[in-house]
């Protein structure tokens, strides 16, 4: 067999791994599990990373679609839940732990405030994502339009329009939306609800992708911020691979490669990033 030429080096994008909202949510969940023998559940996955969800299940914290009366502790995921679901939850016997990311809570408050002030709310985001469903509920069905791209904007808008965005949307798309709305409405109120760490992570990933031959992006396949990292990396033209687990790495991706870039979503554990980096280093010393 021909010898493996070796990987010269790799670089991890600055800011990869847990964001403060994910770290807070996990800390709250683990604290609840350590408090005693209780039946604990998260409403949907706490975060969008299968390895984290499996770790929590090992601690007795399982995701469910709805809270039943046999559950002692109900944890709201980092993405939040719709307002109507929160009200129903309050009628249950379970203790409620709100692990909603503070930035998502901020978006919820702005959605409600814009509705109360008489604005038609435009929310940029993935309409099937839990965060978007959560935030939009605070504006009410009659006051909000969710768009996944600028092209989905309605032809006619109300005289007063408020604009919000999913926290993990790219800034460029948000600005394009604002520019499209401004000429169509008499009054426009824009609230920048983009997560600063998500924006910085996208920028660092794009910069790194331009300087390497292969990019590895680690994170859940249902993680919006991870999918955005994959998208911006591929836009640079760099060969990009999205993985959830270290075992998905394939040795042939690194043949004759001098430099590899690694980036990871906001719910990707640091240990997972380290394991990927070690595996890539091991490939450099193996036969191809």
N, C-alpha and C positions, 0 to 999 in steps of 0.2 A: 504494500500500500504506500502511496506517496505520503511524505511527511507533512504534517500540519504546519503551515508557515508561521503560526502564532499571531495573536492579537497584540498590537503594540500597546494600546491603552484604551481605557474607557472613561467616560465622564458622566456624572449624574447631574441632571438639571437642578439648579438651586431651587429650594422650596418643595421638592418632591416629598410625597408622603402626607401623613395626617395634617389636616388643617385644624385650627383651634376649635371649630364647631364639632368636628368628628371626635376630636380628643375629649371634649367636654361630654358628648353624648355617651361615649364608651365609659368614661369615668363614672357618670351617674348610674349607668346600668350595672357596672361591677360593684359599686357601693351598695346598690339595692340587693344584689345577690349575696353580698357578704353580711347582710344584716340578719340573716336567719333563714330557716326552712320555710320558704314561701313559694307559691306558684307565680312566676314572673313571666310576662309576655310583652313583646314589642308589637306595636300596630304596624304590620309590614316589617321588612328588614330595617334594623336600626340605621344602617348605612348601606350603600350599594357596593359591598365587597363580600364575596362568598366566604373568604377565609375568616374575616371578622365575624360574620354571622355564625359560622361553624364554631369559632372560639367561644362565642357567647352561649351557644347551645350546650357546649360542654360545661358551662357554668350554671346551666339550668334556665337560661333565658332564651325563649323560643319566639320566632315571629308568628303572628296570627293575622288573619284578615279582619276579625272583629273580636271584641272583648266579650267574654261570657261571664256568667256570675260565679264560676268556679275559680276565676283568676284573682289573685290577691293584689298583684301590683301590675299596673298597665303603664308602659313606657311609650311616650310619643316619640316617633323617630326624628332624626335630625332634620328631615325634610318637612316636618309639620304634618298636620291633618286638616281637612276642611272644618270650618266653623261648626257646621251642623253635626259632624261626627264628634266634635269636642263636647257639644252640649249633651249628646246621648251618653258619652263616656261619663259625664258628671253625674248621671243617674244610676250608674253602676256602683256596686259595693267596693270596687277595687280602689286602692290608693293610686293616684295619678302622679307620674313623674314626667315632667315636660322637658324632653331633651331636644326640642326644636332649636336649630341653630339660631343664635341671636340675630344674625343678619336676615334670616327668613322671617323671624318675628317682626323685624323692622319693616320688611316688605308687606307683611300682613297689615300692620298698622297704617301704612301709607295707602294701601288699597282701600281700607275702610274710610280713611280720612278723605280721599278723593271722591269716593261715592257720596259721603255726607256733604261735601261741598258742591255737589251737582256736576261733577265731571264724568264724562264717558271715559272709562279706563281702557287703555290699550296695554296688554301685557305680552311682551315678547318671550316666547319659551316653548318648550315641548309640552303640548297640551295633555299628554298622557303621563307626564312626570309628576310624582307626588308633591313636589314643591309648588309647581304651577297650579295644580288642583287645589292645594291648600291656600295659596295666596289669592287666587281668583275668587274663592268662596267668600272672602271678606269684602269684595266689591259687589257681590250679588250678580245673578245671571242677567239682569236687565241693564246693568251698568258696565259690563266688561266684555271686551273682545280679545280673545287669545289668538295671537298670530305666531307662526313658526318661522316666517320670513317676511321681508318687506312686501313681497308680491301678494301676500294674503290680506293686506289692508283693505277694508271695505272702500268702495268707490265714494261713498258719502260719509262724512263724520259729523258729529254734533258740533255746536259752536264752542264748547269747552271740552278739551281733551286732556287727560292726564296719562302720562306714559311711564310704565315700569318695565322691568326686565327680570327674568330668571337670573339668579345670582351668578350662574356659571356661563352666561352667554358672552360671546366675544364683544368687546367694546366697539369694534368696527361695525358690526351688524346693528347694534343699538343706535349708534350715531346715524347710520343710514335711515333707520326707522324715524328718528327725530326729524331729519331733514325732509323726509317725505310727508310727515304730518304737518309741519309748521305752515306751509302755504295753504293748507286745507281747512284750518280751524282759526277762529278769532282769538281764542285764548288757549294757550298750551302750557301745561305744567309738567315739567320733566323731573323725575326723581331718579338719580343714578343708584340703582340697587344692585349693581355688579359687585361681587365679592372681590376686594382688592387682592387677596392672596391667589384667587383663581386667575385674575387678570395677569398678575405677575408670573404665575406658573406658565401660562400660555406664551407669554413673551420670552421667558427663559427657554422654554422647550423649542420654540421656533428658532431662536438664535443658535441653540446647540445643534439642532437638526441641520443647519446650514454648514456646520463645521465638521460633520462626521459622515461616514459612509453608510452606516446602519443605525436606525433608532429602534429601541425597544421601549414600548409604553406599557406599564404595568397597572392593571386596575380592572374592576368589574365591568363586564360587558353591558350591564344596565346602568353604569355610572355616566351621567351626562358630562361631567367635567373631564373624565378620562377620554370619552369619545371626542371631545373637543381637542384634547391634546393630540390624539391620533390624527384628527383632521388637519390641524395646523402643521403637524410634522410632514404629512404626506404632500401638502401644498408646496413645500419647499423642493419636492422632487426626490427627497431622500427615501431610500428603502426603509419602510416602517412596519413593524410587527407589533400587534396588540396581544398581550397575553394576560391571563388571570393568575396562572401558577407557573412556578419555575420549570416544572416538567414539560411545559409546552415549548420551551426553547429547542430549536433544532440546529444541530451543529453546522449544517450546510449554509445557514444564513451568514456565517462568519468566515467563509472561505476567502482567503486573500484580502481580508479586511484589516486596515491599519488602525481605525479608531471607531469605537462604538459609543453611541449616546444612550443614556437611560433616563426616562422620565416616569413619573407615577402620579396617579390620581390622588385626590384629597382623602380618600378612605383606604389607601393602601398602606399597610403597616411597614414600618422601617425595616423590620426583620425580613419581610418579603423582598424588599429592594436589595438588602444585603445578600440574600440567598441568590438572587438573579445575578448580581455582580460577581459573586464567587463562582457560579456555574460558568459564566462567560469567561472568567479567568482560567478556569479548568480546561475549557475547550482549547485555549491557546497552547496548552501543554499536552494535548492528546493527539492521537493519529486521526487523520481525516479519511 
